[in-house]
Amino acid sequence: MQVTLASIFESGAVYYPMILLLPIATGIALARWRPLRRGLWILAAVVAAFILFDFALDDTRSEDIAFFIVLGLFMFGLGVLARWLAKRVIRPAAGD
């Protein structure tokens, strides 16, 4: 039995946690690292990489363009929310 990357990625057990955890983990990492102006660009690049990877593996690309746009906006918004919340929770140390 051959397991390919596309079949692993298509399963809901991998796909849905990636949609939620990737932007949340990126947002938290950006809140901790605190890049001044590049933070949102880094988050946008992570979301775009996921969307492009998903788009490349999709069989019905032309019919799902609206889905990919909405998914990208949702993931970006989730990452921004995670970054904003993490900035409030993670307090910088006095020496930082």
Biotite code that builds the C-alpha atoms (Angstrom):
import biotite.structure as struc

atoms = struc.array([
    struc.Atom([0.000, 0.000, 0.000], chain_id="A", res_id=1, res_name="MET", atom_name="CA", element="C"),
    struc.Atom([1.521, 3.281, -1.126], chain_id="A", res_id=2, res_name="GLN", atom_name="CA", element="C"),
    struc.Atom([0.695, 6.385, 0.879], chain_id="A", res_id=3, res_name="VAL", atom_name="CA", element="C"),
    struc.Atom([1.285, 9.624, -0.944], chain_id="A", res_id=4, res_name="THR", atom_name="CA", element="C"),
    struc.Atom([1.554, 13.131, 0.404], chain_id="A", res_id=5, res_name="LEU", atom_name="CA", element="C"),
    struc.Atom([-1.682, 14.135, -1.307], chain_id="A", res_id=6, res_name="ALA", atom_name="CA", element="C"),
    struc.Atom([-3.690, 11.336, 0.310], chain_id="A", res_id=7, res_name="SER", atom_name="CA", element="C"),
    struc.Atom([-2.270, 12.123, 3.757], chain_id="A", res_id=8, res_name="ILE", atom_name="CA", element="C"),
    struc.Atom([-3.032, 15.812, 3.292], chain_id="A", res_id=9, res_name="PHE", atom_name="CA", element="C"),
    struc.Atom([-6.575, 15.082, 2.083], chain_id="A", res_id=10, res_name="GLU", atom_name="CA", element="C"),
    struc.Atom([-7.549, 13.264, 5.245], chain_id="A", res_id=11, res_name="SER", atom_name="CA", element="C"),
    struc.Atom([-9.422, 15.406, 7.733], chain_id="A", res_id=12, res_name="GLY", atom_name="CA", element="C"),
    struc.Atom([-7.128, 14.206, 10.514], chain_id="A", res_id=13, res_name="ALA", atom_name="CA", element="C"),
    struc.Atom([-4.244, 16.200, 9.015], chain_id="A", res_id=14, res_name="VAL", atom_name="CA", element="C"),
    struc.Atom([-5.973, 18.923, 6.997], chain_id="A", res_id=15, res_name="TYR", atom_name="CA", element="C"),
    struc.Atom([-8.228, 20.514, 9.628], chain_id="A", res_id=16, res_name="TYR", atom_name="CA", element="C"),
    struc.Atom([-5.634, 20.699, 12.426], chain_id="A", res_id=17, res_name="PRO", atom_name="CA", element="C"),
    struc.Atom([-3.215, 22.288, 9.932], chain_id="A", res_id=18, res_name="MET", atom_name="CA", element="C"),
    struc.Atom([-5.809, 24.951, 9.066], chain_id="A", res_id=19, res_name="ILE", atom_name="CA", element="C"),
    struc.Atom([-6.168, 25.857, 12.734], chain_id="A", res_id=20, res_name="LEU", atom_name="CA", element="C"),
    struc.Atom([-2.741, 25.189, 14.218], chain_id="A", res_id=21, res_name="LEU", atom_name="CA", element="C"),
    struc.Atom([-0.511, 26.690, 11.528], chain_id="A", res_id=22, res_name="LEU", atom_name="CA", element="C"),
    struc.Atom([-1.743, 30.301, 11.853], chain_id="A", res_id=23, res_name="PRO", atom_name="CA", element="C"),
    struc.Atom([-2.116, 30.035, 15.648], chain_id="A", res_id=24, res_name="ILE", atom_name="CA", element="C"),
    struc.Atom([1.442, 28.734, 16.098], chain_id="A", res_id=25, res_name="ALA", atom_name="CA", element="C"),
    struc.Atom([2.799, 31.371, 13.708], chain_id="A", res_id=26, res_name="THR", atom_name="CA", element="C"),
    struc.Atom([0.901, 34.151, 15.495], chain_id="A", res_id=27, res_name="GLY", atom_name="CA", element="C"),
    struc.Atom([2.209, 33.064, 18.891], chain_id="A", res_id=28, res_name="ILE", atom_name="CA", element="C"),
    struc.Atom([5.771, 32.759, 17.577], chain_id="A", res_id=29, res_name="ALA", atom_name="CA", element="C"),
    struc.Atom([5.550, 36.240, 16.052], chain_id="A", res_id=30, res_name="LEU", atom_name="CA", element="C"),
    struc.Atom([4.222, 37.670, 19.316], chain_id="A", res_id=31, res_name="ALA", atom_name="CA", element="C"),
    struc.Atom([7.140, 36.192, 21.215], chain_id="A", res_id=32, res_name="ARG", atom_name="CA", element="C"),
    struc.Atom([9.778, 37.121, 18.636], chain_id="A", res_id=33, res_name="TRP", atom_name="CA", element="C"),
    struc.Atom([8.234, 40.592, 18.071], chain_id="A", res_id=34, res_name="ARG", atom_name="CA", element="C"),
    struc.Atom([9.450, 41.570, 14.603], chain_id="A", res_id=35, res_name="PRO", atom_name="CA", element="C"),
    struc.Atom([8.635, 45.238, 14.135], chain_id="A", res_id=36, res_name="LEU", atom_name="CA", element="C"),
    struc.Atom([7.104, 45.536, 10.685], chain_id="A", res_id=37, res_name="ARG", atom_name="CA", element="C"),
    struc.Atom([7.670, 42.146, 9.124], chain_id="A", res_id=38, res_name="ARG", atom_name="CA", element="C"),
    struc.Atom([5.359, 40.202, 11.432], chain_id="A", res_id=39, res_name="GLY", atom_name="CA", element="C"),
    struc.Atom([2.260, 40.393, 9.272], chain_id="A", res_id=40, res_name="LEU", atom_name="CA", element="C"),
    struc.Atom([4.292, 39.732, 6.123], chain_id="A", res_id=41, res_name="TRP", atom_name="CA", element="C"),
    struc.Atom([5.700, 36.572, 7.684], chain_id="A", res_id=42, res_name="ILE", atom_name="CA", element="C"),
    struc.Atom([2.201, 35.460, 8.677], chain_id="A", res_id=43, res_name="LEU", atom_name="CA", element="C"),
    struc.Atom([0.926, 36.217, 5.162], chain_id="A", res_id=44, res_name="ALA", atom_name="CA", element="C"),
    struc.Atom([3.786, 34.182, 3.650], chain_id="A", res_id=45, res_name="ALA", atom_name="CA", element="C"),
    struc.Atom([3.010, 31.180, 5.893], chain_id="A", res_id=46, res_name="VAL", atom_name="CA", element="C"),
    struc.Atom([-0.683, 31.309, 4.977], chain_id="A", res_id=47, res_name="VAL", atom_name="CA", element="C"),
    struc.Atom([0.113, 31.780, 1.275], chain_id="A", res_id=48, res_name="ALA", atom_name="CA", element="C"),
    struc.Atom([2.476, 28.784, 1.331], chain_id="A", res_id=49, res_name="ALA", atom_name="CA", element="C"),
    struc.Atom([-0.257, 26.608, 2.860], chain_id="A", res_id=50, res_name="PHE", atom_name="CA", element="C"),
    struc.Atom([-2.876, 27.844, 0.376], chain_id="A", res_id=51, res_name="ILE", atom_name="CA", element="C"),
    struc.Atom([-0.556, 27.318, -2.605], chain_id="A", res_id=52, res_name="LEU", atom_name="CA", element="C"),
    struc.Atom([0.326, 23.825, -1.405], chain_id="A", res_id=53, res_name="PHE", atom_name="CA", element="C"),
    struc.Atom([-3.365, 23.008, -0.951], chain_id="A", res_id=54, res_name="ASP", atom_name="CA", element="C"),
    struc.Atom([-4.159, 24.554, -4.350], chain_id="A", res_id=55, res_name="PHE", atom_name="CA", element="C"),
    struc.Atom([-1.481, 22.439, -6.036], chain_id="A", res_id=56, res_name="ALA", atom_name="CA", element="C"),
    struc.Atom([-2.936, 19.221, -4.614], chain_id="A", res_id=57, res_name="LEU", atom_name="CA", element="C"),
    struc.Atom([-6.561, 20.088, -5.414], chain_id="A", res_id=58, res_name="ASP", atom_name="CA", element="C"),
    struc.Atom([-8.213, 18.305, -8.316], chain_id="A", res_id=59, res_name="ASP", atom_name="CA", element="C"),
    struc.Atom([-10.926, 20.915, -8.887], chain_id="A", res_id=60, res_name="THR", atom_name="CA", element="C"),
    struc.Atom([-8.866, 24.098, -8.720], chain_id="A", res_id=61, res_name="ARG", atom_name="CA", element="C"),
    struc.Atom([-11.000, 26.259, -10.954], chain_id="A", res_id=62, res_name="SER", atom_name="CA", element="C"),
    struc.Atom([-14.210, 25.583, -9.028], chain_id="A", res_id=63, res_name="GLU", atom_name="CA", element="C"),
    struc.Atom([-12.586, 26.139, -5.635], chain_id="A", res_id=64, res_name="ASP", atom_name="CA", element="C"),
    struc.Atom([-10.971, 29.570, -6.137], chain_id="A", res_id=65, res_name="ILE", atom_name="CA", element="C"),
    struc.Atom([-13.487, 31.284, -3.829], chain_id="A", res_id=66, res_name="ALA", atom_name="CA", element="C"),
    struc.Atom([-12.881, 28.619, -1.174], chain_id="A", res_id=67, res_name="PHE", atom_name="CA", element="C"),
    struc.Atom([-9.120, 29.230, -1.260], chain_id="A", res_id=68, res_name="PHE", atom_name="CA", element="C"),
    struc.Atom([-9.585, 32.993, -0.946], chain_id="A", res_id=69, res_name="ILE", atom_name="CA", element="C"),
    struc.Atom([-11.922, 32.645, 2.038], chain_id="A", res_id=70, res_name="VAL", atom_name="CA", element="C"),
    struc.Atom([-9.672, 30.015, 3.623], chain_id="A", res_id=71, res_name="LEU", atom_name="CA", element="C"),
    struc.Atom([-6.646, 32.291, 3.276], chain_id="A", res_id=72, res_name="GLY", atom_name="CA", element="C"),
    struc.Atom([-8.495, 35.232, 4.823], chain_id="A", res_id=73, res_name="LEU", atom_name="CA", element="C"),
    struc.Atom([-9.747, 33.037, 7.679], chain_id="A", res_id=74, res_name="PHE", atom_name="CA", element="C"),
    struc.Atom([-6.275, 31.671, 8.392], chain_id="A", res_id=75, res_name="MET", atom_name="CA", element="C"),
    struc.Atom([-4.690, 35.125, 8.247], chain_id="A", res_id=76, res_name="PHE", atom_name="CA", element="C"),
    struc.Atom([-7.341, 36.537, 10.592], chain_id="A", res_id=77, res_name="GLY", atom_name="CA", element="C"),
    struc.Atom([-6.858, 33.642, 12.991], chain_id="A", res_id=78, res_name="LEU", atom_name="CA", element="C"),
    struc.Atom([-3.104, 34.253, 12.995], chain_id="A", res_id=79, res_name="GLY", atom_name="CA", element="C"),
    struc.Atom([-3.562, 37.975, 13.643], chain_id="A", res_id=80, res_name="VAL", atom_name="CA", element="C"),
    struc.Atom([-5.936, 37.192, 16.507], chain_id="A", res_id=81, res_name="LEU", atom_name="CA", element="C"),
    struc.Atom([-3.477, 34.685, 17.999], chain_id="A", res_id=82, res_name="ALA", atom_name="CA", element="C"),
    struc.Atom([-0.658, 37.225, 17.692], chain_id="A", res_id=83, res_name="ARG", atom_name="CA", element="C"),
    struc.Atom([-2.736, 39.954, 19.349], chain_id="A", res_id=84, res_name="TRP", atom_name="CA", element="C"),
    struc.Atom([-3.813, 37.679, 22.207], chain_id="A", res_id=85, res_name="LEU", atom_name="CA", element="C"),
    struc.Atom([-0.298, 36.323, 22.713], chain_id="A", res_id=86, res_name="ALA", atom_name="CA", element="C"),
    struc.Atom([1.097, 39.858, 22.904], chain_id="A", res_id=87, res_name="LYS", atom_name="CA", element="C"),
    struc.Atom([-1.310, 40.510, 25.775], chain_id="A", res_id=88, res_name="ARG", atom_name="CA", element="C"),
    struc.Atom([-0.439, 37.283, 27.603], chain_id="A", res_id=89, res_name="VAL", atom_name="CA", element="C"),
    struc.Atom([3.316, 37.090, 26.996], chain_id="A", res_id=90, res_name="ILE", atom_name="CA", element="C"),
    struc.Atom([4.893, 39.922, 28.938], chain_id="A", res_id=91, res_name="ARG", atom_name="CA", element="C"),
    struc.Atom([8.412, 40.898, 27.969], chain_id="A", res_id=92, res_name="PRO", atom_name="CA", element="C"),
    struc.Atom([10.968, 40.359, 30.679], chain_id="A", res_id=93, res_name="ALA", atom_name="CA", element="C"),
    struc.Atom([12.440, 43.455, 32.312], chain_id="A", res_id=94, res_name="ALA", atom_name="CA", element="C"),
    struc.Atom([15.831, 42.749, 30.710], chain_id="A", res_id=95, res_name="GLY", atom_name="CA", element="C"),
    struc.Atom([14.489, 42.350, 27.142], chain_id="A", res_id=96, res_name="ASP", atom_name="CA", element="C"),
])
